[in-house]
Each structure stands twice: as structure tokens, then as C-alpha cells.
């Protein structure tokens, strides 16, 4: 423990800073990523176990994770956990919690610091898994890994802060303190679109706070989560602190949510699944001694507003990056461009021009900007929305599928009504709706007309409008004169309002409070 404290003291002498993004124009970085891609390619097709209490279990029934760029290429075969195995994982996590909750915060944080160090060393390797398993470009994959490193570093430091003395009002004749204690067993259900960053963030926040975890990754990105489990084992995290279950949400997910020994559910994903979890978690079955906490991030329908005072070139660049980065498969994606009529045609022309320069194809190549959407179901859903868009707007570019993978061209619809379905519903693909507003007032009204409230952006050089948007643009992450994607840990605590979730702020000073409970202790002198 003395060495742990010494290492932490040395680390805290340097303030938290975000991991820099990799410059792939440098030949050594390009070569390192190419070598990692070759290494991962040689490891494809293996069979992976469940991990319960450190035991690796291969089940009779398996499913395949496939490469969305080449659906006939199997990334790996994964065990489909049964209801019994899901309940066993909760039981083991509950037993482990009885010892893990007593481990000092400094020791818990040390596992995160060690994991961050290892991930830095294997950054290109983690990137490569995302390039193959979910079709991320080099830049998108690298940003994902950088964010995972940031979460590990940031939450370790945050736990040390929460474990320190907390300010309470002194009272005569008493010694008073406030401490943060863990909740218990958490079901962590991360998404496939940030399969490293969000998965790592949700999991590490859980166990650094003193909880134990049953991690159920998305079925389209289990290989990346397994690599993190390997890393945790290597840094010496005790068996049973994080347990790994793969399988269908309707079997494994529901079992975890319903289990009375589960204290909280941390979920990132679609609105419909989030609401289903919220409803199921509200039940109090016999033997359950608490109200289950839900930490839900459920998506968005995010808009970029452009007024007549804006830098139109900068706005167009940001719109394209926000709409089509990682094929629009981000809850923060700017899927609506809301432009005042004075500059509407100019902005539309610039965005279409920039969109037509985007490269789509083989994401193992460094120059490719866009890859495939994640799977066949996503492709079919997006193509259905594109057909709907042809009725609700004017197709100005894109709109087609290109095979054999799940590739969809970056698609723009112009002259879309504010109440159109493609203006209000989350599509989660490379589809952008252009909406004309008569003036700034109407543009702001349109920006707020969805049931979501995650991210938004305003391009304007009018200080009064920026100030007004600060108060009236109802989103959890608001950006001025920049894109609405790319939140940075620590600088942009991330999470939205309304149907975007339960107002959690990942990567911010409030986040770990969601995984703890405050206990007031008073002693009479």
C-alpha cells in the first residue's frame, strides 16, 4: 500500500490532461497502426468465454461478431450466456462486493492508473479492434481510445477527491464528516458506437467507486470489451470485481435488470431500450431492499443552428463533421442543420460540396473517412428513413447503399419541415436534414422542438444571440462556433436532458456521485 500511495502522490503532481490524438501523418504512427491492424487480423475468428469470478466459461451456444465492412469475416465467436449464468454472475459480484467495498480508494484508483498506462502502450491495438469490429476510421478509432484513457485517468483522480475530507458545517460539541460509500452490484450495459471509451468509462467509474460489476457489452462489439477484460486481469484487478457476460439483451440484459441483488443499472443506448430498463428497474421484487438506481444515456436529435452573422465556411465544415463522422452513429451527431433563410442556400451549397469530397470504403486504409454502418439491421432502418426522407424533403446528395458491406452514402435532404419525422426522430446514420428558419427566433424554436436534449451548436457572431442561446437552447452540451460532437473528458462533461437520459454527466465532477451514496457520520465530543 505504501508504494501505491507513493505512486499516486507522484502522479497527482501533474494535473489531469486529455490524451493527445495521434498524428497519422507521421510515418512511425502510420506504421504502428498498420502493424496493429495486421496483428488483429491474425487474431480474428477466435472463440471467447464468459468470465465469472475469474473463471472462463465457454457455453454450448455461441454467436458471431462480424466485420460490417465484410460481413462474411468473423471477428470472433462469443458465448450466449443463459439466465442461470447471468444470475450466477450477479451472485459472484455480490459476494465479491463484501470484500471489495473495504478496499481503500487509493488502491482502487491505482488499478485505473495502471490500466490507463497499459492502454497507452496498446493504443494502436485497441484502435485496430474497432476498425475491424465496428467499422471506425483510423481517426475515429483513435479518438475513442484516447477518450477511454482519459476516463481511466479522470475517474481515478475523481475517486481520490471524493475519498478525501468533504466540507461540512462545523457544529459545537460534535465531530461531523460526510463520506461516499459504494452502492453494490452494478449492471453495466454499454453501446457499440463507442465500444472502448463508453464501455471503459461506465465500467471503471463503477468499480473505482467500490462497486462490483457485471459487464454486458453490445452484441455487435464484444471483442473490444474482451480486450479490456484482458487488460484488467493483467493489472491484477481481483477476480469477481468485473464479470463479463455476452449474449442477447432480451435474455442477459433483462435478467440483470430484474435481479433483486442488482443495485443499479448503467446503460447507454437507444431511447426505447432505456425506457424499458427504466420501467423494469422501478419494480421492487421480494427480497430487494432498495430502489434501483438507473444511469441512462439514451441518444439525441441534435441540431446546428446557423445565423446570417456566422462564418459560413466554418459552419459548413462543422456540419459535415458532426453529421457524417463515424457514419452519423453518435448520439451527439448533428443530424439537423437549422439555417436562417438569408444564408440557407449558401450554407446548403457549401455543405453539399464538402460532403461530396468524403471518402467511403476500406477503413483499414488511413485515408478513408467513412466506413459502414454497424450491421444489417441498422442499414435497413437507415435506408427506410432515406425512403421516408424522399417524401419529406428534397434529396440533394447520397441516399444509396453500396455493398457488399453495410455502406450507406452520406445523405442530405433539403427543405425539410421542422415537424417531419426525419427532423424529429433519431436515425443514427449518415442522414442530414436541412431546415430553413425565417430568422434566429424561429431557428431557436426549431432547435428545441424534439423530445431530446443532448447536444447542439450555434454558429453566430452576435454576442447577444450567443448569450440568449446559453439560456434558451435546451441541451446538456451546447457549443458555439464549433461542431456538436467530440466532447472532451473533464472539459465537456457529457450528458443531456429530456429523453436523452437521466442528466448524468460522464467525464465530469458529478459523475461518480451516481455510483456512490453519501453517508453522514456525527460523533458527540
Buried (B, 14 or more C-beta within 10 A) or exposed (E): EEEBEEBBEEBBEEEBEBBEEBEBEEEEBBEBBBEBBEEBBEBBEEEBBBBBBBEEBEBEEBBBBBBBBBBEBBBBBBBBBBBEBBBBBBBBBBBBBEEBBEBEBBEBBBBBBBBBBBBBEBBBBBBBBBBBBBBBBBBBBBBBBBBBBBBBBBBBBBBBEBBEEBEBEEEEEEEEEEBBEBBBBBBBBBBBBBBBBBBBBBBBBBBBBBBBBBBBBBBBBBBBBBBBBEBBBEBEBBBBBBBBBBBEBEBBBBBBBBBBBBBBBBBBBBBEBBEBBBEBBEEEEEEBEEEBBBBBBBBBBBBBBBBBBBBBEBBBBBBBBBBBBBBBBBBBBBBBBBBBEEBBEBBBEBBBEBBEEBEBBEBBEBEBBBBBBBBEEBBEBBBEBBEBBEEBBEEBBBBEBEEEBBBBBBBBBBBBBBEBBBBBBBBBBBBBBBBBBEEBEBBBEBBBBBEBBBBBBBBBEBEEBBEBBEEEBBBBBBBBBBBBBBBBBBEBBBBBBBBBBBBBBBBBEEBBBBBBBEEEEEEEE
